[in-house]
Structures are given as C-alpha cells and as structure tokens.
Amino acid sequence: MVFRPRGVFTDKRIRALVKMLDEAENAAARPFNRFTDLSQLFAVDLDVEAVLAVSLHRQLTYTRRAPVKSAYFVTTEAVARVAKIHTMVTESSYLRVKMFEKIGKAARWLGVPKAMLELDPTASEAPRKRGRGSRRRI
C-alpha cells in the first residue's frame, strides 16, 4: 500500500489516514507492508500529543497482528521529526517502521521494485529539498 499525502499535514488528516489504514488492515486477507511518501507535504501542523496518540494506537494494533514493514520517505526536517517520533514509539511492536531519504533504499527494505514507489506522475510539483518546513508545531 502506498500513501502520498500532499499539502499540510494536520491532526485531522493524520486521524483520517489512520482510520483508512485500520479499515484496510481489517479487510485484508493477509498483512501488507506500506510506503508513505511524505515529500509532497509543504507544512506540518501537528502537535506532539497527536503524533504520540497515533503511534501508540498503531503499536497497540500490532500486538495482535503479524509483523509488517512501514517505510517513510522524508525530505524535510519537520516531516522527519514526525516520522522519528512514530519510529521510536512503535519500535517494540510488530510494526517495523523505518525512515528513508532515498526511495531506492526504501524499496530494497520493503522488497519491491523502486518504480513501484516512485512519485505519482500526476503530482503537481517536484519533491522539496531537505529544509525546515513551515507552520510546524513539532
């Protein structure tokens, strides 16, 4: 499963994403790995409590499920901070989370072709270079 959120990452958007993921996992016949391309986010407007709540929810979800991998492609410091918190909170669960700055490395870790993870051709802008980001609370 591939996610490509765009724009501003907010508490509301992250809750909607988690709800969709929970529903997909419950409907799936078997566990699946996932890749989240965070390169098209231009701002992060999340508080630490929201990130921790989501991470703890995901960790608890995986106490009763088979192990899966979740790769995050990050290109800004603000987004990397969110991914780091999630990675740290879930590290003792069966949800194996890892952050990547190169899509090729994420593809190798997930065991899929790089082309499967490459940027959506309908994207309106190129990935941003590593920077501080704006509107960040984290």
Secondary structure in CASP SS format (residue, H / E / C, confidence):
PFRMAT SS
TARGET T0000
AUTHOR 0000-0000-0000
METHOD secondary structure of the structure
MODEL  1
M C 1.00
V E 1.00
F E 1.00
R C 1.00
P C 1.00
R C 1.00
G E 1.00
V E 1.00
F E 1.00
T E 1.00
D H 1.00
K H 1.00
R H 1.00
I H 1.00
R H 1.00
A H 1.00
L H 1.00
V H 1.00
K H 1.00
M H 1.00
L H 1.00
D H 1.00
E H 1.00
A H 1.00
E H 1.00
N H 1.00
A H 1.00
A C 1.00
A C 1.00
R C 1.00
P C 1.00
F C 1.00
N C 1.00
R E 1.00
F E 1.00
T E 1.00
D E 1.00
L C 1.00
S C 1.00
Q C 1.00
L E 1.00
F E 1.00
A E 1.00
V E 1.00
D E 1.00
L C 1.00
D C 1.00
V H 1.00
E H 1.00
A H 1.00
V H 1.00
L H 1.00
A H 1.00
V H 1.00
S H 1.00
L H 1.00
H H 1.00
R H 1.00
Q H 1.00
L H 1.00
T H 1.00
Y C 1.00
T C 1.00
R C 1.00
R C 1.00
A C 1.00
P C 1.00
V E 1.00
K E 1.00
S E 1.00
A E 1.00
Y E 1.00
F E 1.00
V C 1.00
T C 1.00
T C 1.00
E H 1.00
A H 1.00
V H 1.00
A H 1.00
R H 1.00
V H 1.00
A H 1.00
K H 1.00
I H 1.00
H H 1.00
T H 1.00
M H 1.00
V H 1.00
T H 1.00
E C 1.00
S C 1.00
S C 1.00
Y C 1.00
L E 1.00
R E 1.00
V E 1.00
K E 1.00
M E 1.00
F E 1.00
E C 1.00
K C 1.00
I H 1.00
G H 1.00
K H 1.00
A H 1.00
A H 1.00
R H 1.00
W H 1.00
L H 1.00
G C 1.00
V C 1.00
P C 1.00
K H 1.00
A H 1.00
M H 1.00
L H 1.00
E C 1.00
L C 1.00
D C 1.00
P C 1.00
T C 1.00
A C 1.00
S C 1.00
E C 1.00
A C 1.00
P C 1.00
R C 1.00
K C 1.00
R C 1.00
G C 1.00
R C 1.00
G C 1.00
S E 1.00
R C 1.00
R C 1.00
R C 1.00
I C 1.00
END
